[in-house]
Amino acid sequence: MKVDVILTAGEIKAEKIKDKIVVIIDVLRATSVMVTAIANGAKAIYPYKDIESVLENCKKSNSYVLGGERKGLKIEGFDFGNSPLEYTKEMVNGKDVFMTTSNGTRAIESSANGSKKLFIACFLNIESVVNKLIEENQDTVIICSGTNDEFSLDDALCAGEIVRRLAEKVKDIKLSDISLGVKIIAENSKGIENTLTGSKHFEYLKSIGFYGDMNHCFSVDKFDIVPEYKDGVIKN
């Protein structure tokens, strides 16, 4: 198994992901929302990179909610923003979630064509993702969504923890230099929040009132699910 890592959504190129297993990470907070919503009974998640596509496609569903953000804040007219704490069982159980975010949904759309399979990951489901990748036993590319096409330490730390666990369990694993780099970040982490303190996106979300999301987003292995994106929709 060869494992590579792409550090931002803007660096996704078709030749890098062609016929490979792809894992999308956007810890703060799109993939954390997706995993949480599916765990809380959402029927399906429909991710789009633009608001217009959400508003158009949601008309096809009989029971749905709209979720998403721009610059970390809820989009006007949407039901929810990008806080996983909003996607409770009472609010999403049995419903379709149509969502758009600045980075995560864009990374998913950019990876849809060419990848063999596409899985959704965050700290909440790391062990389940690792086990799924071992089961697939295929060359894998882990994509960090980043923040506005810039490196984001939270995504890299999560990717590194996936690589670290894979390396412990897979004897014939081959790591790219970037994979090795994020693995070293994870191995030297003294806790998620301690590692991320001072990082740009973490501090920005705290500044606009979303510190409460962090305890949830940084809960490791809270859910035993691996949502998969296929034919435009995310399901478990």
Buried (B, 14 or more C-beta within 10 A) or exposed (E): BBBBBBBBBBBBEEEBBEEBBBBBBBBBBBBBBBBBBBBBBBBBBBBBBEBEBBBEBBEEBEEBBBBBBBEBEBBEEBBBBBBBBBBBEEBBEEBBBBBBBBBBBBBBBBBBEBBBBBBBBBBBBBBBBBBBBBEBEEBBBBBBBBBBEEBBBBBBBBBBBBBBBBBEEBEEBEBBEBBBBBBEBBEEBEEBEEBBEEBBBBEBBBEEEBEEBBEBBBBEEBBEBBBBBEEEBBEB
